[in-house]
């Protein structure tokens, strides 16, 4: 079965961090593509190794990504 999940990738000092908020799993890489590929691998390992109960506990079915405006300085 194929499940579509969210990947949030952001620049860090020495590479990129990729996060899947639906299951709170993260990975990293030197490039955006590498961070994405490493996240996919981590997610596949999670779904392969986790019990059905753990998947149900960790899987957030509703994730909203939006931007907000805040006053700074």
MMTF fields as JSON, N, C-alpha, C and O atoms, coordinates in Angstrom:
{
  "mmtfVersion": "1.0.0",
  "mmtfProducer": "UNKNOWN",
  "numBonds": 291,
  "numAtoms": 292,
  "numGroups": 73,
  "numChains": 1,
  "numModels": 1,
  "chainsPerModel": [1],
  "groupsPerChain": [73],
  "chainIdList": ["A"],
  "bondAtomList": [4, 2, 8, 6, 12, 10, 16, 14, 20, 18, 24, 22, 28, 26, 32, 30, 36, 34, 40, 38, 44, 42, 48, 46, 52, 50, 56, 54, 60, 58, 64, 62, 68, 66, 72, 70, 76, 74, 80, 78, 84, 82, 88, 86, 92, 90, 96, 94, 100, 98, 104, 102, 108, 106, 112, 110, 116, 114, 120, 118, 124, 122, 128, 126, 132, 130, 136, 134, 140, 138, 144, 142, 148, 146, 152, 150, 156, 154, 160, 158, 164, 162, 168, 166, 172, 170, 176, 174, 180, 178, 184, 182, 188, 186, 192, 190, 196, 194, 200, 198, 204, 202, 208, 206, 212, 210, 216, 214, 220, 218, 224, 222, 228, 226, 232, 230, 236, 234, 240, 238, 244, 242, 248, 246, 252, 250, 256, 254, 260, 258, 264, 262, 268, 266, 272, 270, 276, 274, 280, 278, 284, 282, 288, 286],
  "bondOrderList": [1, 1, 1, 1, 1, 1, 1, 1, 1, 1, 1, 1, 1, 1, 1, 1, 1, 1, 1, 1, 1, 1, 1, 1, 1, 1, 1, 1, 1, 1, 1, 1, 1, 1, 1, 1, 1, 1, 1, 1, 1, 1, 1, 1, 1, 1, 1, 1, 1, 1, 1, 1, 1, 1, 1, 1, 1, 1, 1, 1, 1, 1, 1, 1, 1, 1, 1, 1, 1, 1, 1, 1],
  "groupList": [{"groupName": "UNK", "atomNameList": ["N", "CA", "C", "O"], "elementList": ["N", "C", "C", "O"], "formalChargeList": [0, 0, 0, 0], "bondAtomList": [1, 0, 2, 1, 3, 2], "bondOrderList": [1, 1, 2], "singleLetterCode": "X", "chemCompType": "L-PEPTIDE LINKING"}],
  "groupTypeList": [0, 0, 0, 0, 0, 0, 0, 0, 0, 0, 0, 0, 0, 0, 0, 0, 0, 0, 0, 0, 0, 0, 0, 0, 0, 0, 0, 0, 0, 0, 0, 0, 0, 0, 0, 0, 0, 0, 0, 0, 0, 0, 0, 0, 0, 0, 0, 0, 0, 0, 0, 0, 0, 0, 0, 0, 0, 0, 0, 0, 0, 0, 0, 0, 0, 0, 0, 0, 0, 0, 0, 0, 0],
  "groupIdList": [1, 2, 3, 4, 5, 6, 7, 8, 9, 10, 11, 12, 13, 14, 15, 16, 17, 18, 19, 20, 21, 22, 23, 24, 25, 26, 27, 28, 29, 30, 31, 32, 33, 34, 35, 36, 37, 38, 39, 40, 41, 42, 43, 44, 45, 46, 47, 48, 49, 50, 51, 52, 53, 54, 55, 56, 57, 58, 59, 60, 61, 62, 63, 64, 65, 66, 67, 68, 69, 70, 71, 72, 73],
  "secStructList": [7, 7, 7, 7, 7, 7, 7, 3, 3, 3, 3, 3, 6, 6, 3, 3, 3, 3, 3, 3, 6, 6, 6, 6, 3, 3, 3, 3, 3, 1, 1, 2, 2, 2, 2, 2, 2, 2, 2, 2, 2, 2, 2, 2, 2, 2, 2, 2, 2, 1, 7, 2, 2, 2, 2, 2, 2, 2, 7, 7, 1, 7, 7, 7, 7, 7, 7, 7, 7, 7, 7, 7, 7],
  "xCoordList": [0.843, 0.0, 0.891, 1.944, 0.475, 1.183, 0.394, -0.824, 1.088, 0.463, 1.197, 2.426, 0.455, 1.069, 1.218, 0.25, 2.439, 2.751, 3.421, 3.845, 3.509, 4.111, 5.599, 6.009, 6.399, 7.825, 8.126, 7.918, 8.612, 9.043, 10.568, 11.167, 11.185, 12.645, 13.145, 12.683, 14.095, 14.647, 16.158, 16.761, 16.744, 18.202, 18.697, 18.13, 19.74, 20.454, 21.856, 22.181, 22.67, 24.01, 24.826, 25.466, 24.81, 25.668, 24.889, 25.4, 23.675, 22.876, 21.399, 21.007, 20.581, 19.133, 18.527, 19.023, 17.45, 16.697, 15.316, 14.677, 14.865, 13.548, 12.7, 13.151, 11.476, 10.574, 9.249, 8.71, 8.735, 7.386, 6.523, 6.614, 5.685, 4.917, 3.832, 3.415, 3.372, 2.316, 2.751, 1.929, 4.034, 4.52, 5.721, 6.343, 6.049, 7.165, 8.474, 9.165, 8.8, 10.06, 10.855, 10.309, 12.157, 13.026, 14.27, 14.633, 14.908, 16.174, 16.941, 16.483, 18.094, 18.903, 19.719, 19.812, 20.311, 21.172, 21.925, 21.62, 22.903, 23.704, 22.972, 23.281, 22.001, 21.207, 19.725, 19.376, 18.861, 17.417, 17.037, 16.281, 17.555, 17.246, 17.702, 16.994, 18.879, 19.399, 18.579, 18.287, 18.207, 17.38, 16.027, 15.508, 15.457, 14.159, 14.276, 13.445, 15.306, 15.502, 15.734, 15.218, 16.502, 16.762, 15.494, 15.294, 14.641, 13.369, 12.478, 11.85, 12.423, 11.63, 12.124, 11.323, 13.43, 13.992, 13.608, 13.223, 13.714, 13.354, 11.868, 11.504, 11.019, 9.589, 9.276, 8.472, 9.911, 9.685, 10.122, 9.447, 11.248, 11.71, 10.732, 10.444, 10.231, 9.258, 8.033, 7.619, 7.443, 6.226, 6.488, 5.593, 7.706, 8.063, 8.231, 7.834, 8.819, 9.19, 8.169, 8.091, 7.402, 6.482, 5.278, 4.822, 4.784, 3.553, 2.38, 2.473, 1.286, 0.075, -0.378, -0.861, -0.226, -0.618, 0.242, -0.274, 1.556, 2.435, 2.115, 2.119, 1.84, 1.482, 0.223, 0.177, -0.795, -2.039, -1.808, -2.425, -0.922, -0.637, 0.077, -0.224, 1.011, 1.845, 1.291, 1.642, 0.436, -0.028, -1.08, -2.16, -0.743, -1.664, -2.328, -1.653, -3.62, -4.312, -4.534, -4.712, -4.525, -4.723, -3.498, -3.181, -2.82, -1.671, -1.912, -2.192, -1.807, -2.031, -0.731, -0.112, -0.334, 0.857, 0.412, -0.22, 0.749, 0.336, 1.401, 2.34, 1.254, 2.161, 1.38, 0.183, 2.067, 1.465, 2.35, 3.555, 1.755, 2.512, 2.637, 1.653, 3.844, 4.092, 4.97, 5.796, 4.764, 5.606, 6.955, 7.004, 8.018, 9.349, 10.067, 9.954, 10.807, 11.643, 10.877, 11.433],
  "yCoordList": [-1.179, 0.0, 1.247, 1.26, 2.266, 3.544, 4.554, 4.661, 5.296, 6.343, 7.64, 7.683, 8.69, 9.99, 10.705, 10.859, 11.141, 11.834, 13.165, 13.408, 14.009, 15.331, 15.276, 14.609, 15.971, 16.135, 17.626, 18.359, 18.057, 19.445, 19.417, 18.753, 20.133, 20.123, 21.541, 22.483, 21.673, 23.001, 22.96, 21.95, 24.071, 24.22, 24.312, 25.038, 23.586, 23.692, 24.196, 24.411, 24.382, 24.923, 24.121, 24.695, 22.8, 21.971, 20.947, 19.861, 21.274, 20.355, 20.668, 21.816, 19.629, 19.787, 18.764, 17.645, 19.166, 18.276, 18.09, 19.057, 16.851, 16.521, 15.936, 15.053, 16.425, 15.991, 15.555, 16.215, 14.448, 14.0, 14.212, 13.429, 15.262, 15.563, 14.54, 14.442, 13.783, 12.801, 11.726, 11.214, 11.383, 10.343, 10.812, 10.012, 12.093, 12.674, 11.932, 11.548, 11.736, 11.092, 12.092, 12.778, 12.163, 13.101, 12.383, 11.309, 13.004, 12.524, 13.743, 14.878, 13.497, 14.616, 14.196, 13.012, 15.182, 14.912, 16.165, 17.264, 15.99, 17.126, 17.984, 19.165, 17.394, 18.121, 17.889, 17.022, 18.67, 18.473, 17.066, 16.379, 16.641, 15.317, 14.197, 13.207, 14.355, 13.345, 13.306, 12.227, 14.47, 14.517, 13.882, 13.159, 14.133, 13.539, 12.025, 11.293, 11.557, 10.122, 9.439, 8.348, 10.072, 9.502, 9.472, 8.543, 10.474, 10.482, 9.341, 8.651, 9.143, 8.041, 6.712, 5.862, 6.538, 5.294, 5.121, 4.029, 6.205, 6.137, 5.808, 5.031, 6.397, 6.121, 4.674, 4.018, 4.182, 2.797, 1.832, 0.835, 2.125, 1.284, 1.341, 0.32, 2.522, 2.661, 1.806, 1.03, 1.937, 1.19, -0.316, -1.122, -0.686, -2.106, -2.693, -3.831, -1.915, -2.446, -2.173, -2.937, -1.114, -0.722, -1.65, -2.167, -1.842, -2.619, -1.792, -0.569, -2.457, -1.751, -0.759, 0.325, -1.123, -0.228, 1.031, 2.133, 0.874, 2.049, 2.958, 4.181, 2.375, 3.177, 3.982, 5.18, 3.344, 4.05, 5.146, 6.209, 4.888, 5.871, 7.1, 8.231, 6.876, 7.974, 8.678, 9.831, 8.02, 8.583, 9.669, 9.405, 10.884, 12.023, 12.146, 12.41, 11.958, 11.983, 13.385, 13.569, 14.376, 15.751, 16.582, 16.78, 17.059, 17.936, 19.146, 19.007, 20.317, 21.552, 22.348, 22.568, 22.767, 23.588, 24.924, 25.0, 25.966, 27.305, 28.293, 27.932, 29.51, 30.567, 31.525, 31.735, 32.096, 33.089, 34.315, 34.228, 35.453, 36.688, 37.042, 37.004, 37.388, 37.792, 39.049, 39.262, 39.854, 41.043, 40.638, 39.893, 41.124, 40.871, 42.197, 43.104, 42.281, 43.46, 44.704, 45.783],
  "zCoordList": [0.0, 0.0, 0.0, 0.636, -0.697, -0.753, 0.071, -0.071, 0.935, 1.743, 1.466, 1.506, 1.188, 0.954, 2.289, 3.033, 2.584, 3.834, 3.521, 2.391, 4.514, 4.367, 4.688, 5.637, 3.904, 4.2, 4.266, 3.299, 5.409, 5.582, 5.612, 6.458, 4.691, 4.59, 4.799, 4.155, 5.712, 5.956, 6.027, 6.392, 5.673, 5.671, 7.096, 7.913, 7.394, 8.66, 8.336, 7.168, 9.333, 9.129, 8.129, 7.248, 8.258, 7.412, 6.589, 6.315, 6.196, 5.394, 5.512, 5.722, 5.374, 5.405, 6.358, 6.489, 7.017, 7.891, 7.275, 6.859, 7.219, 6.677, 7.795, 8.524, 7.932, 8.992, 8.391, 7.503, 8.88, 8.537, 9.785, 10.73, 9.803, 11.007, 11.338, 12.492, 10.356, 10.624, 11.618, 12.378, 11.614, 12.527, 13.347, 14.046, 13.267, 14.022, 13.78, 14.724, 12.527, 12.148, 11.319, 10.454, 11.599, 10.901, 10.392, 10.872, 9.412, 8.887, 8.38, 8.513, 7.808, 7.32, 6.119, 5.795, 5.461, 4.321, 3.918, 4.381, 3.058, 2.6, 1.572, 1.417, 0.867, -0.122, 0.182, 0.983, -0.462, -0.301, -0.746, -0.061, -1.881, -2.396, -1.473, -1.292, -0.895, 0.024, 1.309, 1.826, 1.825, 3.034, 2.766, 3.617, 1.626, 1.245, 1.135, 1.673, 0.439, 0.275, 1.625, 1.866, 2.495, 3.817, 4.662, 5.444, 4.514, 5.231, 4.738, 5.541, 3.437, 2.885, 3.447, 3.836, 3.488, 4.038, 5.511, 5.93, 6.296, 7.714, 7.894, 8.777, 7.061, 7.136, 6.766, 7.428, 5.709, 5.306, 6.403, 6.66, 7.049, 8.16, 9.331, 9.957, 9.619, 10.706, 10.434, 11.295, 9.244, 8.935, 8.855, 9.114, 8.499, 8.448, 9.853, 10.105, 10.762, 12.072, 13.184, 14.146, 13.066, 14.142, 14.189, 13.169, 15.389, 15.54, 15.047, 14.941, 14.748, 14.307, 15.363, 15.035, 16.626, 17.725, 17.739, 17.928, 17.538, 17.524, 16.346, 16.487, 15.199, 14.031, 14.33, 14.049, 14.892, 15.221, 16.255, 16.187, 17.207, 18.256, 17.69, 18.073, 16.789, 16.296, 15.073, 14.825, 14.3, 13.036, 13.267, 13.794, 12.864, 12.932, 11.558, 10.563, 11.504, 10.214, 9.677, 8.473, 10.559, 10.098, 10.448, 11.621, 9.424, 9.59, 8.708, 7.518, 9.279, 8.528, 8.513, 9.555, 7.344, 7.199, 6.643, 5.589, 7.363, 6.963, 7.405, 8.115, 6.993, 7.438, 8.327, 8.134, 9.293, 10.172, 10.202, 9.966, 10.491, 10.616, 12.074, 12.813, 12.503, 13.877, 13.88, 12.992, 14.89, 15.045, 15.653, 16.631, 15.079, 15.608, 15.776, 14.951, 16.867, 17.137, 17.074, 17.277]
}
